[in-house]
């Protein structure tokens, strides 16, 4: 098999023109933007669609059943990144994996556009498979644009992360409008269509977004050099040269050093703490989505809006604050916190967000009415601060810690933390009950995240030793 490290060559100087970054970053930015448009547009509707009464076009599931399906689905979306990364490393290459994954995702969304229960489950399955192929490999392609010691790497991942959130910001507004807005549902009725099909128009819009992402990815491949090619694409002569250059003594190129192993151990430790973060953060699409729909007065300045639109707030904050964080990490210089330190800050911020929503839930229970959407806006502000401390930093850290030959596979391990967190998050959301117990549910999440942040702060020094010189 080809030494994967040989595939990540420095791009020609004339292709480093996108704000001082490789031009291919623009293509990956837009690819991920449209993929996240498809995913978050569908996710904004999924829980609400499952619990909506059949008479309103929904599936009529009870909250525990809907939360369990939601937890399994979102967990498997990220769990599938592990085999997706392996297939790319061993056979497909990152480029082919992204193209194939995007096509399967689009098919999945179009299945959800069909008002039939078998199509619903088939669509979710396709999105799981397709995301497993696309998600870890598009992130690995970003890492492949930079040499390991390139100071632009963290900034490049922050720009890439803005693409993620631009898609996640637009999609709940677009898909939520089609699924929930009275004006569009009235439009369907006026044209002789069942207004309950609005859910399925929303799902179809998510599929169209993925097709747009695939089209621009294919058009931008000329800017990638050899980054992300399939392992079998190198010639025999190139394989021999790569092997002898890296291993003049004839040793197997797959041998890992002691530092490689300790760095892999660091990835596992960070994985465990990231799981706690994602279990809390991913309540956005489940329990917090239900809170927005059932206990929030969705009006601001006299303007009423669908509850799913609040799913865009987090992404608006990310787009506004990501450049600030990208600048901050550089401006701090030697005082820049280590990656585990940033993880601890992320856990602390998400803990604060759940203390806030616990207060909002208590007010709703006590008053017997609905609360202002400003409660959830404050929640998403602090969860965004936590996300920016942990998520793009995690992507960058894994790309630096992982041995080059296993880059995509270890990116899959990183996404495994999201899988575990989403499964745990689904279990938590299954206990959602708009009664006196709801504040205690949110308070439990807050205290768990706070405890994890404190424990990680105590372990910073030994984790940094495991990282063997990687910051």
Buried (B, 14 or more C-beta within 10 A) or exposed (E): EBBBBBBBEBBEEEBBEBEEBBBBBBBBBBBBBBBBBBBBBBBBBBBBBBBBEEEEBBBBBEBBBBBBBBBBBBBBBBBBBBBBBBBBBBEBBBBBBBBBBBBBBBBBBBBBBBBEEEBBBBBBBBBBBBBBBBBBBBBBBBBBBBEEEBEBBBBBBBBBBBBBBBBBBBBBBBBBBBBBBEEBBEBBEEEEEEBBBBBBBBBBBBBBBBBBBBBBBBEBBEBBBBBBBBBEEBEEEBBEBBBEEEBEEEEEBEEEEEBBEBBBBBBEBBBEBBBBBBBBBBBBBBBBBBBBBBBBEBEEEEEEBBBBBBBBBBBBBBBEBBEEBBEEBBEEEEEBBBBBBBBBBBBBBBBBBBBBBBBBBBBBBEEEEBBBBEBBBBBBBBBBBBBBBBBBBBBBBBBBBBBBBBBBBBBBBBBBBBBBBBBBBBBBBBBBEBEEEBBEBBBBBBBBBBEBBEBBBEBBEEBBEBBBEBE
